[in-house]
Amino acid sequence: MRKDFKIWFHAGSATNIKEFNVPQYIAYLFFFVVFFIVSGLLYAGVDYYMLKSSAFNNHLLNMKIAEQNNEMESQKKQIQNFAESITELKTQVKNLCVFEDRVRLIADIGRSSDSNGLIGIGGIPNTDLDYNLDPDAKQNNLIREMHEQATQTQLAVIKQTQDFEELIKELHKKKNILASTPSIKPVNGWLSSRFGYRRSPFTGLKEFHSGLDISNLKGTKIIATANGKVSYAGKKLLIGNLIIIDHGHGVLTKFGHLNKILVKFGQNVKRGDVIGLMGNTGRSTGPHVHYEVRINGAPVNPAKYILN
């Protein structure tokens, strides 16, 4: 015998009741369809929620990765700047060593037997300074190289400090000699002729030029390059108005082609004193000073005795 489900509908009064018979299989089918639809909706809702949650997590992860990338870029730039600072520091140490050598040359102070000058320190390859390179391939090597370079530079600075301390002691001993040693330019201007062989502007033949020619405006002040005594102040045929200063210890300086001489024979002068005015006297192609440095009568290159 078939079983049915009975469904009653009423409109609010007991007399208006309608009865429907629903076969059992149809009721089951209806409940199954409803269950399937509800389950599908629940699954879709959970899936949508998981998808949105995954998208949000991915967004957070991407933000964190971007943050880390920015931090890595900043660190690589800082490493590059530090490497460049080390290179610049080493250059400054080398320049100090060169300056020390020039001072020692002028003061005639040799190094002690245990001092061999500048310690050899290499440079950081330019390829290692490129912060765009793969950090796994380059960064560790660069940091290790910078550590070694910093250590070498520190040793060079310590050694340079010791060398300067030694030099200062020797300079104190030679203070009077240094005051009488030419060490500055006699005038600012343009170097129009160097020390050594050149082609004569008058004959066109090769000749030896025993000093430096420095050009500037007529009347420019000429100064003494070291302490000394004027041993000559007058005219010479080819060099015009000439001043010779005897600095002692076999050192003389000459200043030729002057427009006017402002010192007298036998006068004591100090480094920086104005001794004359630039001119064009004697055999000359234009206003300049012919500046010579002589050691025991032999001309030497004045450029070696100019520190400024």
C-alpha positions as CSV (number, residue, x, y, z in Angstrom):
1,M,0.0,0.0,0.0
2,R,1.4,3.5,-1.1
3,K,2.2,5.9,1.7
4,D,1.6,9.5,1.2
5,F,2.3,12.7,3.1
6,K,-0.7,14.8,3.9
7,I,-0.3,18.7,3.8
8,W,-3.0,20.9,5.1
9,F,-3.4,24.6,4.3
10,H,-5.9,26.9,6.0
11,A,-6.7,30.6,5.7
12,G,-7.3,31.3,9.3
13,S,-10.7,29.5,9.8
14,A,-11.4,25.9,10.5
15,T,-13.9,25.7,7.6
16,N,-11.4,26.8,4.9
17,I,-8.9,23.9,5.1
18,K,-7.4,22.3,2.0
19,E,-5.7,19.0,2.0
20,F,-3.0,17.8,-0.4
21,N,-1.5,14.3,-0.6
22,V,2.2,14.2,-1.6
23,P,3.6,10.8,-2.5
24,Q,6.4,9.8,-0.3
25,Y,9.1,9.5,-3.1
26,I,8.2,13.1,-4.2
27,A,8.7,14.4,-0.6
28,Y,12.0,12.6,-0.4
29,L,13.1,14.0,-3.8
30,F,12.1,17.5,-2.6
31,F,14.0,17.2,0.6
32,F,17.0,15.8,-1.3
33,V,17.0,18.7,-3.8
34,V,16.7,21.2,-1.0
35,F,19.5,19.5,0.9
36,F,21.7,19.5,-2.3
37,I,21.0,23.1,-3.0
38,V,21.7,24.2,0.6
39,S,24.9,22.0,0.7
40,G,26.0,23.5,-2.6
41,L,25.4,27.0,-1.3
42,L,27.3,26.3,1.9
43,Y,30.2,24.8,-0.1
44,A,30.3,27.7,-2.5
45,G,30.2,30.1,0.5
46,V,33.1,28.3,2.3
47,D,35.1,28.1,-1.0
48,Y,34.5,31.8,-1.6
49,Y,35.6,32.6,2.0
50,M,38.8,30.5,1.6
51,L,39.5,32.2,-1.7
52,K,39.2,35.6,-0.3
53,S,41.3,34.6,2.8
54,S,44.0,33.2,0.5
55,A,43.9,36.4,-1.6
56,F,44.3,38.5,1.5
57,N,47.2,36.4,2.8
58,N,48.9,36.6,-0.6
59,H,48.5,40.4,-0.5
60,L,50.1,40.5,2.9
61,L,52.9,38.1,1.7
62,N,53.6,40.3,-1.3
63,M,53.7,43.4,0.9
64,K,56.2,41.7,3.2
65,I,58.3,40.5,0.2
66,A,58.3,44.1,-1.2
67,E,59.3,45.4,2.2
68,Q,62.2,42.9,2.4
69,N,63.3,43.7,-1.1
70,N,63.4,47.4,-0.3
71,E,65.4,46.7,2.8
72,M,67.8,44.5,0.9
73,E,68.2,47.3,-1.7
74,S,68.9,49.8,1.0
75,Q,71.4,47.5,2.7
76,K,73.2,46.9,-0.7
77,K,73.4,50.6,-1.3
78,Q,74.8,51.1,2.2
79,I,77.4,48.4,1.6
80,Q,78.3,50.1,-1.7
81,N,78.6,53.5,0.0
82,F,80.8,52.0,2.7
83,A,83.0,50.3,0.1
84,E,83.4,53.6,-1.7
85,S,84.3,55.3,1.6
86,I,87.0,52.7,2.2
87,T,88.4,53.4,-1.3
88,E,88.3,57.1,-0.7
89,L,90.1,56.7,2.7
90,K,92.8,54.6,1.1
91,T,93.3,57.3,-1.6
92,Q,93.7,59.9,1.2
93,V,96.2,57.7,3.0
94,K,98.2,57.4,-0.3
95,N,98.1,61.1,-0.9
96,L,99.4,61.7,2.6
97,C,102.3,59.3,1.9
98,V,103.1,61.2,-1.3
99,F,103.0,64.5,0.6
100,E,105.2,63.1,3.3
101,D,107.7,62.0,0.6
102,R,107.8,65.5,-0.9
103,V,108.4,67.0,2.6
104,R,111.2,64.6,3.2
105,L,112.7,65.5,-0.1
106,I,112.6,69.2,0.5
107,A,113.9,68.8,4.1
108,D,116.4,66.1,3.0
109,I,115.1,63.7,5.7
110,G,115.5,60.0,4.9
111,R,113.3,57.3,6.3
112,S,114.5,55.1,9.2
113,S,115.7,51.6,8.3
114,D,112.4,50.0,9.5
115,S,110.2,52.3,7.5
116,N,109.6,51.3,3.9
117,G,107.0,53.9,2.9
118,L,103.5,53.2,1.8
119,I,102.0,49.8,2.7
120,G,100.6,48.2,-0.4
121,I,96.8,48.1,-0.2
122,G,94.7,46.9,-3.1
123,G,91.4,48.2,-4.3
124,I,87.8,46.8,-4.3
125,P,86.8,45.6,-7.8
126,N,84.3,47.8,-9.4
127,T,82.1,44.8,-10.2
128,D,81.8,44.1,-6.5
129,L,80.5,47.6,-5.9
130,D,77.5,47.1,-8.2
131,Y,74.5,46.8,-5.8
132,N,72.3,45.4,-8.6
133,L,74.3,42.1,-8.6
134,D,72.9,38.9,-7.1
135,P,73.5,39.3,-3.3
136,D,74.0,35.5,-2.9
137,A,76.8,35.6,-5.4
138,K,78.5,38.9,-4.5
139,Q,77.4,40.3,-1.2
140,N,79.3,37.9,1.1
141,N,82.5,38.3,-0.9
142,L,82.1,42.0,-0.9
143,I,81.6,42.2,2.9
144,R,84.7,39.9,3.4
145,E,86.7,42.0,1.0
146,M,85.7,45.3,2.7
147,H,86.6,43.8,6.1
148,E,90.1,43.0,4.8
149,Q,90.4,46.4,3.1
150,A,89.4,48.2,6.3
151,T,92.0,46.2,8.3
152,Q,94.7,47.0,5.7
153,T,93.7,50.7,5.7
154,Q,93.8,50.8,9.5
155,L,97.3,49.3,9.5
156,A,98.3,51.9,6.8
157,V,96.9,54.7,8.9
158,I,98.8,53.5,12.0
159,K,102.0,53.2,10.1
160,Q,101.5,56.6,8.5
161,T,100.9,58.2,11.9
162,Q,104.2,56.7,13.1
163,D,106.0,58.0,10.0
164,F,104.6,61.5,10.6
165,E,105.6,61.4,14.2
166,E,109.1,60.5,13.2
167,L,109.0,63.2,10.5
168,I,107.8,65.9,13.0
169,K,110.7,65.1,15.3
170,E,113.2,65.4,12.4
171,L,111.5,68.7,11.3
172,H,112.0,70.2,14.7
173,K,115.6,69.4,14.4
174,K,115.8,71.0,11.0
175,K,113.5,74.0,11.7
176,N,116.1,76.6,10.9
177,I,117.2,74.8,7.8
178,L,113.6,74.4,6.6
179,A,112.9,78.1,7.1
180,S,115.7,78.7,4.7
181,T,114.6,76.1,2.2
182,P,112.5,77.3,-0.8
183,S,109.0,75.7,-0.5
184,I,106.4,78.0,-2.0
185,K,105.6,79.7,-5.3
186,P,107.2,83.1,-5.8
187,V,103.9,84.3,-7.4
188,N,100.6,83.0,-8.7
189,G,100.2,82.8,-12.4
190,W,100.5,80.7,-15.5
191,L,103.5,78.4,-16.0
192,S,104.8,79.5,-19.4
193,S,108.0,77.5,-19.4
194,R,109.2,74.5,-17.4
195,F,112.6,73.5,-16.2
196,G,114.7,71.5,-18.7
197,Y,115.4,71.5,-22.3
198,R,113.2,73.5,-24.6
199,R,113.1,75.3,-27.9
200,S,114.3,78.9,-27.5
201,P,111.5,81.4,-28.4
202,F,114.3,83.7,-29.8
203,T,116.5,81.4,-31.8
204,G,114.3,78.4,-32.3
205,L,117.2,76.2,-31.2
206,K,117.2,73.6,-28.4
207,E,118.5,75.1,-25.1
208,F,118.5,74.3,-21.4
209,H,116.1,76.3,-19.3
210,S,117.4,76.5,-15.8
211,G,114.2,77.6,-14.0
212,L,110.5,78.1,-14.2
213,D,108.8,81.0,-16.1
214,I,105.6,82.1,-14.4
215,S,103.5,84.7,-16.2
216,N,101.0,87.2,-14.8
217,L,100.1,90.9,-15.1
218,K,102.9,93.5,-15.1
219,G,103.4,94.7,-11.5
220,T,102.2,91.5,-9.8
221,K,104.0,91.1,-6.4
222,I,106.9,88.7,-6.2
223,I,107.7,87.1,-2.8
224,A,110.7,85.4,-1.2
225,T,110.2,81.6,-1.1
226,A,112.4,81.1,2.0
227,N,114.3,83.0,4.7
228,G,117.6,84.4,3.5
229,K,119.8,87.4,2.7
230,V,119.8,89.4,-0.6
231,S,123.1,88.7,-2.3
232,Y,122.3,90.6,-5.5
233,A,119.8,93.2,-6.5
234,G,120.4,94.9,-9.8
235,K,120.4,94.6,-13.6
236,K,121.8,91.9,-15.8
237,L,122.0,92.0,-19.6
238,L,119.7,89.1,-20.6
239,I,117.7,88.5,-17.4
240,G,116.9,92.2,-16.7
241,N,116.3,93.3,-13.1
242,L,117.5,90.4,-11.0
243,I,117.3,89.5,-7.3
244,I,119.4,86.7,-5.8
245,I,118.7,85.5,-2.3
246,D,121.3,83.4,-0.4
247,H,119.5,81.0,2.0
248,G,122.6,79.4,3.4
249,H,123.6,75.7,3.2
250,G,124.5,76.2,-0.5
251,V,120.9,77.2,-1.5
252,L,120.2,80.2,-3.8
253,T,117.1,81.5,-5.4
254,K,117.0,83.8,-8.4
255,F,114.1,86.1,-9.6
256,G,114.6,87.7,-13.1
257,H,112.9,90.0,-15.5
258,L,111.5,92.1,-12.7
259,N,109.8,95.5,-13.4
260,K,111.0,96.8,-10.0
261,I,113.3,95.7,-7.2
262,L,112.0,96.3,-3.7
263,V,115.0,95.0,-1.7
264,K,118.6,96.0,-1.3
265,F,121.9,94.1,-1.2
266,G,122.5,92.6,2.2
267,Q,118.9,92.9,3.3
268,N,117.5,90.0,5.4
269,V,114.1,88.7,4.1
270,K,111.7,86.1,5.3
271,R,109.5,83.7,3.4
272,G,106.5,85.6,2.0
273,D,108.1,89.0,2.0
274,V,107.4,91.1,-1.1
275,I,110.8,91.6,-2.9
276,G,109.8,92.9,-6.3
277,L,107.2,93.4,-9.0
278,M,106.8,91.3,-12.1
279,G,108.0,92.9,-15.3
280,N,109.4,92.4,-18.8
281,T,113.0,93.6,-18.5
282,G,115.9,91.9,-20.3
283,R,115.3,89.4,-23.0
284,S,111.7,88.5,-22.6
285,T,108.5,87.9,-24.7
286,G,106.1,89.2,-22.0
287,P,105.6,89.9,-18.3
288,H,106.8,87.0,-16.2
289,V,109.3,86.0,-13.5
290,H,112.2,83.6,-14.2
291,Y,112.5,81.7,-11.0
292,E,115.5,79.5,-10.2
293,V,116.7,77.3,-7.4
294,R,120.3,76.4,-7.2
295,I,122.0,73.9,-4.8
296,N,125.8,74.4,-4.5
297,G,125.8,76.3,-7.8
298,A,123.8,73.7,-9.8
299,P,120.3,74.5,-11.0
300,V,117.6,72.1,-9.8
301,N,113.9,71.8,-10.8
302,P,112.1,74.5,-8.7
303,A,108.8,72.5,-9.0
304,K,110.3,70.0,-6.5
305,Y,110.5,72.8,-4.0
306,I,107.0,74.1,-4.3
307,L,104.5,72.7,-1.7
308,N,101.6,75.0,-2.3
